[in-house]
Amino acid sequence: MNPVRTAELSNLEAIPSPALLIIPARVEANVDRMLEMVGGDATRLRPHVKTHKMAEVVRLQVAKGITQFKCATIAEAEMTAMAGGRDVLLAHQPVGPDIARFLQLQERFSEVAFSATVDSPAIVDAFEGRGQSARLFVDVDCGMHRTGIEPGEEALALCRRFAGLHAYDGHLHQPDLSDRSDAHAAAIESWSNLLKSLERENLAPASIVVGGSPTFGLFALMDKWQCSPGTTLFWDAGYGHAFPDLEFACAAMLLTRIISKPEGRLCLDLGHKAVAAERPIEKRAWFPDLPEAKPFLQSEEHFVLEAPNAEDFAVGDALLAVPWHVCPTVALHSQAYLVHDGRVTGETWQVVARKRSLSI
C-alpha cells in the first residue's frame, strides 16, 4: 500500500482541512498496474468510475487506451462520456425517470455506446415500450444477493433480449488468496449452467463484465471476460490491509488537523462529513503516523483518538489519514488537492460526478 506520511509532504499549511489529497503519479501507476495484470490488453478493462467520479481520472485512462467504463449513476455516465469514454455501462438498473434520462444520454452523446444492467422483465418492457433501442446487460446474481436475477429459466428468458452479461461478486473479501480463489471459483460455477444453456441456444453473450477489485487478479488471468475494478485506481486502507497480493499504491489521502487535546486524547477535524462512516469506528480511517491510535469517538466534524504518543503532537498539527473505504469518502468532497513531487499544490480536480445530476 505504501502510504505517504505527513513529514513527506510540503506546503500543507496552504491547504484548509479536512481535505482530500490525490497523487496523480500514483493514480497513473495504478492504471499501469491494472493494464499489466491483463497483459496490456486495454479491451479487457472496464474500470468503475464510482471510486473517483473525476473527469481527469477518466482522461488519464483514455490516454492509455482504456475506453470502456462502468458507472453507478446517470451523472457518472454523463461525466465519463464528456471525458472521453466511448463505451459506458450503467451497472445500476434504471427505474423511474432514470429510464428517460438514460435514453437522453444516448441522444446527446451519439458517439458513445451506452448500456445498462437489468434483472427485471418489467424494466426491459419499459425500455421497449418507448420505441428506442437500448443495449441491455442481464445482471446475474452470483451470490451477493443485492441485485441480479438468479441463474435459471427466468434469467435465460431475459437473456433473449440482451447485449451481454454482468456479474458482480462484491461479497468476496477473503484476505487469504487461496480462500478467495475457492470462493471466486464457486461464484462462477453458480452461473455456469446459464452460460451453457445460452451457448446451446446460440445466444452466447457478446460481452461478459465481471468482478470488482478483490477478485480482479483472478479474473485478469481468465480469457475474454471484461474486468471492472474501481478501488484499484485510488486504493484504500481496507483493501490495502486485506489484499496486499494486488500490489496497488495508496493514491488518495485525507488531510486533517488536531483541533483539541481533551484529557490527553487527540481531536481531529475529520468527522462523518469528511470520511465515510458506514463501517465500525475502528475502520473508518487509518493514520500512518499513529499506528497504535484507537478511535474513541466520531461525530459530524470531530474524530477523537486515543494515542499513546499524543504528547508528541500539538494543537494545529497536520496529520494524514488513509480512508478505510475510499469510494464513499471521495463523494463527500467537492474537490481534491493534487500532490506533485511531495508538494501539495493549489491545483485541484473536481469531484464532478458526486452530484446526482449534471445536465441530464
Secondary structure as UniProt FT lines:
FT   HELIX           6..8
FT   HELIX           12..14
FT   STRAND          19..22
FT   HELIX           24..37
FT   TURN            38..40
FT   HELIX           42..44
FT   TURN            50..52
FT   HELIX           55..62
FT   TURN            63..65
FT   STRAND          68..71
FT   HELIX           74..82
FT   TURN            83..84
FT   STRAND          87..90
FT   TURN            96..97
FT   HELIX           98..108
FT   TURN            110..111
FT   STRAND          113..118
FT   HELIX           121..128
FT   TURN            129..131
FT   STRAND          135..140
FT   TURN            151..152
FT   HELIX           153..158
FT   HELIX           159..161
FT   STRAND          164..167
FT   TURN            170..171
FT   HELIX           177..189
FT   TURN            190..191
FT   HELIX           192..200
FT   TURN            201..202
FT   STRAND          207..210
FT   TURN            214..215
FT   HELIX           216..220
FT   STRAND          226..227
FT   HELIX           231..233
FT   HELIX           237..242
FT   HELIX           244..246
FT   STRAND          252..260
FT   HELIX           262..264
FT   STRAND          266..268
FT   TURN            272..274
FT   HELIX           281..283
FT   STRAND          285..286
FT   TURN            288..289
FT   TURN            291..292
FT   STRAND          294..298
FT   STRAND          303..306
FT   TURN            308..309
FT   HELIX           310..312
FT   TURN            315..316
FT   STRAND          318..323
FT   HELIX           326..330
FT   TURN            331..332
FT   STRAND          335..340
FT   TURN            341..342
FT   STRAND          343..350
FT   HELIX           352..354
//
